[in-house]
């Protein structure tokens, strides 16, 4: 049974609690490092901050509405990490069982690499690996 | 309390607004302030009373010729607005009960911006950044540093519009989320996901500013 888009996000958040921009870039790097060939995966476009799939936003919204993830309120307009709820952890565990070992390795490696990176470090990593997705970025001149 | 902002771009127009209104009973509600007139024209209203805006919206929706150009519709709209004020006014209260500003933007072959008031007076505005509502002073202050820019691409105009409305919401009482953004042509309301994309781009710009400031402090 193939993974759904919700499964991919849950598998990423099982590795680490991440904010929206890190989740977006993690989802992209997983696809990129899988030869850009994952069936029924998110479709990315070169957006204003590099690779973006608007479906990631809608899936995050659905997961939050359905109680699989939560995002604590924050007084400042900054990115805030999403966390798995107990329900989300159970679902992520089920998804893990359906996921090939090699794929889990890619997810784990990507999350490990990017989770500690700041915004520019994250963009630098993504743009260096996939410059074709940086063409419309407002930040490409600032990322060296 | 409102901010509605119009930013012309190279081949289009962007209109953005905050999403908070106050009912006649004083209750704050989320409220959509930008509406579609036809495929080439959208309009927004800043008023101290949602009843007037809703009445105008009803009357505009009922227009039989609303697909015509804004130039053609101008006089109809300028009659319609004070007509709605009159319908809602209470004769025993002589003072003007409803204050309102309206902005209509159209992009067919060229951009057109029409500013109208509750008394039906109206004027065509130049094809430059324009705003109405109580959030205007702060928005204008934020926009000063961008006024030397040539016309922006549509994508950048959307980012700038979102950024200005978001920053105005942070500091202006009565101007609140959710932010709404439309683009022309054709008249299109951005989806929730597209708005989140703009939000993340603006958050990135904020991060960039902080990061550059911190680098300057260290050097």
Interface residues (C-beta under 8 A of the other chain):
Chain A: X20 X21 X24 X47 X48 X49 X52 X54 X55 X57 X58 X61 X77 X78 X79 X118 X119 X120 X136 X138 X139 X142
Chain B: X155 X156 X159 X166 X170 X191 X192 X193 X194 X196 X197 X200 X201 X202 X203 X204 X205 X206 X207 X208 X211 X212
